[in-house]
Amino acid sequence: MNNAHIQFGSSVVSLEDFQEHPEKYAHTVLLARNTAGHALCLCTPTHPKLVIAKRANRFYVAGWPNEG
């Protein structure tokens, strides 16, 4: 079981739930992408930025380029 979480603006979502039901979070993710421009990975104390991308009407998150 994965215990990682993602922060989209003021909302915190489990990575597992986001991966299984991305459509449930579409509005939250879009709002974060349009305001902050990124999400945060809460998997480490440094909270690295995550790029928010949209492909084929589905949102994805990925590590920020050159930040590990």
N, C-alpha and C positions, 0 to 999 in steps of 0.2 A: 504494500500500500504506500502510495506517495504522500508525503506530508508537506510538500512545497505549496507556497501561496504566491499569488501575483496581486499587486496593488494597481488598480486602474483608477487614478484620481483619488477619491475618498473611499472607494469600494475595494474590499479585499476578497479574493476569490481563490478557492483551492485550484491548483493546477489540474488535478484529476477531473474536477467538475467542468472546468473550462474546456479541457480536451474532449470530454464526452458530450458536452452540451453547449458548443460555442454559440449557437443561435440564441440561447437564453441570455447571453451577455452582450449581444451585438450593440445595443444602445449604449451600454456602459463603456465598452471598448471604443466605440466611435467618439463618444464624448471625451474620453481621455486622450485619444489621438488628436482631436481637434483643439484641445485646450493645452495639455501638457506636452503633447507630441511624443509621448512614450509611456510605458508602464514600468513598474519596478518589480524585480524579483526579490521576494522576501526570504530566499533560501539561505542567505548569508547576512551577517551584520552590516555589510557595506551596501546592501540593497542595490545591486547593479541595474542599470537601465536596460529595458527591453524595447526593441523596435516593434512597432505595431504595423503589420502589413495586411492588405486585403487582396485576396486572389479568388476568383470564381465565387464571389459573394460570401466568402468565409474569411474571418479574421484569424491571423496567426501572430504569435510573438516569437522573437528570436533575440539572442544576445546582441548587445550594441556592438557595432564594428570596432575592432581593436581594443576591446575591454575584457576579453576573456570569457 
